[in-house]
């Protein structure tokens, strides 16, 4: 999949300057993650179950 075609969004916790933040794009197969400061760098993707486990882990900390 061409990641340029994805609908990327930032966290609601991102500052107005956009510093030190990631962007995510959700598809049926995966959650894609990229650096918001340099969107030309390669992104990575995890399956939706993996992302759900990650978010649950972070919420517990």
GICOR-V120792 format. One record per pair of residues at least 24 apart in sequence whose ideal C-beta (glycine too) atoms are under 8 Angstrom apart, sorted by the first residue. I is the first residue (numbers start at 0). J is the second residue. D is the distance in Angstrom with one decimal. If there is no record, write none. Layout:
BEGIN
i:I j:J d:D
i:I j:J d:D
END
This chain:
BEGIN
i:0 j:26 d:6.9
i:2 j:31 d:6.0
i:2 j:33 d:7.3
i:2 j:42 d:5.3
i:5 j:31 d:6.0
i:7 j:31 d:7.9
i:7 j:33 d:7.1
i:7 j:38 d:7.7
i:9 j:35 d:5.9
END
